Amino acid sequence: MYCLKVHQVDGHRMIAICDEEILGKSLKHNGATIVVQERFYGKDTYEEDEVLMELKAFTQLNVIGEKITNLLIKNRIVHPASVLWIEHDGIKIGHVMVF
């Protein structure tokens, strides 16, 4: 499952998505901390097919999580080279921003 929230920003449809299990976690990478906050990524949960349906129309995208990143790569929504991989508790967590 994934958490997804749609933000309307200056006429743009920005979608924020994270893997449900990392919501609320703080991830450290190269001295920086990324906090996966509910107010940004939302608390509503979505199945894989629902996420792909939402992704049919967006102008900006911000995703974080191993599963969501791999889903986007598999469906050719993002290129693997555009992913920042963060090591957290022995798991590689992908982070991608599309503008």
Secondary structure in CASP SS format (residue, H / E / C, confidence):
PFRMAT SS
TARGET T0000
AUTHOR 0000-0000-0000
METHOD secondary structure of the structure
MODEL  1
M C 1.00
Y E 1.00
C E 1.00
L E 1.00
K E 1.00
V E 1.00
H E 1.00
Q E 1.00
V E 1.00
D C 1.00
G C 1.00
H E 1.00
R E 1.00
M E 1.00
I E 1.00
A E 1.00
I E 1.00
C E 1.00
D E 1.00
E H 1.00
E H 1.00
I H 1.00
L C 1.00
G C 1.00
K C 1.00
S E 1.00
L E 1.00
K E 1.00
H E 1.00
N C 1.00
G C 1.00
A E 1.00
T E 1.00
I E 1.00
V E 1.00
V C 1.00
Q C 1.00
E H 1.00
R H 1.00
F H 1.00
Y H 1.00
G C 1.00
K C 1.00
D C 1.00
T E 1.00
Y E 1.00
E C 1.00
E H 1.00
D H 1.00
E H 1.00
V H 1.00
L H 1.00
M H 1.00
E H 1.00
L C 1.00
K C 1.00
A C 1.00
F C 1.00
T C 1.00
Q E 1.00
L E 1.00
N E 1.00
V E 1.00
I E 1.00
G C 1.00
E H 1.00
K H 1.00
I H 1.00
T H 1.00
N H 1.00
L H 1.00
L H 1.00
I H 1.00
K H 1.00
N C 1.00
R C 1.00
I C 1.00
V C 1.00
H C 1.00
P H 1.00
A H 1.00
S H 1.00
V C 1.00
L E 1.00
W E 1.00
I E 1.00
E E 1.00
H E 1.00
D C 1.00
G C 1.00
I E 1.00
K E 1.00
I E 1.00
G E 1.00
H E 1.00
V E 1.00
M E 1.00
V E 1.00
F C 1.00
END
